[in-house]
């Protein structure tokens, strides 16, 4: 198999929102991209085409991160793409981004909702990373996406937020145990961002938007490209001595 200097980053949930911004910023930093999508293949292909206009290679693969029993098949598809599209045999960076939220009070949250959050956010980052380890390069990087809600608290986000707190602990343990392979693991914790996440509440609810902006030192809510650049930095060589860190990207919210 041909050896070259190309680096591939795998971004889960890379077809929209923050994941799309991450994928595009990584492409700007000269990464080739594997992105996953849950169900909207056409949207994912649009991102692939946009990456290709930047002169980078990209493919989109379907993955429901909540279904751990599909991970072996997914890893096989990743290996096939690495060989056939990128002509290498490993990924340099993994970004565990895919996720959804649940907006429900602590009292009303059901066991099924709780289990869904475990499977999507915590179990996926643990076991998908584990399955991909054989094809993550030594000296590579993993970025796990948390949330500002792991530091500050709002009503109706308990099930989601405590999974993100778990992600932050997981990142530290992964950094410790993968250090022998010089694989760095860091956490990015976005604040409130204008996307369609949670039904687009931050983007579309002006009252909420104003409240967040008013409590943020930089005076506005976040945008997707505020996050993408930080993730790209953590995947690249400029952050080679940054490890086991939590970086909150929230503009100074509730300092």
N, C-alpha and C positions, 0 to 999 in steps of 0.2 A: 504494500500500500504506500502511496506517495507520501513523503514527509514534507511538511511545509510549516510556515510560521503562522498560518491562519489559526485563529482561536474561535471556538464555537461557544456561545452562551445559550443555555436552555432556560426559557422564561415560561413558567406555567401561567395560564390565564393571560396570555399575551396578545389577545385579539382586540382588546378594548380597554378603555380607562387607563389606570395606572400601568398595567402590564404592557399595553401598547406603547406608552411613553417610555417605559424601560427598554423595550425592544428597539425602538427607534434611536434612543440615545446610545445604546450599546453599539448599534450599527454605525453611528457617527464616530464611535471610538474604535472602529475597524474590527468589530466582532462580526462573525457570521452568526445567524440566529436560527434556533429551533424554538418555535412558540407553540403552545398548546391552546386549544379552544374546547369549550364544553359542548356547544351545539351549533353555533353559527359559523359554518365553514366559509361562507362567502365573505363575511367580515374578516375572518382570519386571513383569507387569501388576499384581501385588499391590503392588509398590513404587510404580507409577504411581498407584494408588488411594490409597495412604498419603500421597503428595505432594499429591494433590488435596484430601484432607481438611484440609490445611494452607492451602488457599486458593490454591494455585499450579497452573499448568498443567503437564502432563507427557505425554510419549509415550515408548514403548519401540520401538526398532528393532533388528532382528537384524543382527549383524556378527560375523564371524570375523576378528579382526585379523591372523591368520596368512596370510590370503589377500589379498595386495595387489591382485590383479587384480579384486577386488570393490569397491575403494574408490570408483571413479567412480560406480558405481550407488548406493553408500551416500551419497555426497555429494548425489546427485540426490534421494534420499529425505529427507535432512536439509533441503534447500532446500524441498521440497514441504511438509514439516512446519512449517517456519518460516512459510511463507505461509499454510497452511490452518489451523493450530492456534494459532500465536502471533502471527500478523499482523505480522511483522517480516521482515527479510531477512538478518539476521546473528546469529551467536552471539557472546556476550561472552567466554565462558571455555570452554576445552577442558581436560579432565582425562584424560590418558593413563594409565589405571589398569588396563585389562584385562590379565590374565596368568595363567600357571600356572607351577608350579615343577617341577624335576627333582631328585630326591634320588639321586645316584649318585656313586661315587668318581671321581676324576680318571682313574684307570687304566681304569675300566670304561665311562666315558661314550662313547656311540657318536656317529658323525658325524651320524646322523639326529636324535638327541637335541639335539646342539649346534645344528644348523640350525633345529630347532623353536624353541629359545630365541632365536636371532637373529631369526627371523620374528615371533615373538610380542612380544618385548620391545623390541628395538632397531630393526628395520626398520619395525615398525608406528609407533612414536613418531616416526620420521623422516619416513616417506612419508605417513602419514595426516594428520599435521599439515600437511605440504606441500600435500596435496590440499584441506584445509579452509581454508587461508590466505585465499583470496578471500572467504570468508564469515565470517572472524573480524574483529570490529570493530577499527578503530584504537582504541588505548588499552585493548584487551582484555587477556586473560591466558591463559597456558598453564601448567598444572601437570603435570609429569612425575613419575610415582611410581617411586622407586628402592627401596632396601632398606638397612637397617643392615648387611647382609652385604657391602656395598661398602666398608665401613670395617673391620669385624672379620670374622674368618674361622672357619668351622666346616667340618669334613670333610663331603664329599659335596654341596657346593653350588657347586662351581667354575663350572660352565656357566651357572647362573642368576646368580650373583653378578657375574661379569665383564660380563654384559649390563647389569646395573644400574650398574656403574661407567661403562660407555659412555653410559648415559642421563644421568649427571651431567655428563659432558663435552658431550653433545649439548645439554643445557639451556643451558649457558654460550654455546655457539655460536649457538643460536637467539636468546638474549637479545641478543647482540651484533648479529646481522644483522636482527632484527626491531625493533630499537630505533628505527629511522627511522619506524616506524608507531606508536611508543609502546606496543607490545605487550610486556608483561612475561612472562618465563619463569623459573620457579623449580622446584626439586626438593624433594619430600617423601620422606624415607627412613624408613619405619616400622621399628620394631624388631619383636620377636616379639609377635604379636597373636592373641588367642583367636578364631579363625575356623575354617572348614573347609579353609583353604588347607593344602596338603601333607597331605591326609588328616586334618586336624584335630589334628595332633601336639601343637601347643602347648596347645590347648584340652583334649585328652583324655588326654595322657600326663602323669600327675601328677609323675613324676620329672623330666621335662623342664621342666614348669611351675615346679616348685620350684627347679630349677637357675637358670632365667632370673630368677625373682623374687629369688633370693639374690644375684645379681650385678647387680641393678638398684638404683640409689640410692633410688628411691621404693618399692622393696620389693614389686613385683607385676609381672605381665605386662600387656601392653596390651590394651585393648578397642577395638572398631571406632570408637566415638564419640570416642576419644582422637585419632584420625586425621582424622575427618570435619571437625571444627571447624577444624583447621589448614588443610586444603584450602580450606574456605569462606572463611577469612580471606585466603588468598593470591589468591582470585578476586575479592575485594571491594575497595572503595575504601579501607578502613583500611590496606591494604598497598600503597598506590599508589607508594611509594618503595622497595619491596622488589623487587629484580630480580637475576637470575643467582645466587641463593642456594640452598644446600643446607640444609634444615632436617631434622635427624634427630629423629624423634618416638619415643623409646624409653625415656623415664623415667630416663635416665642409666644406660644399660647399658654395662658395661665402660668406665667413664670413665678 
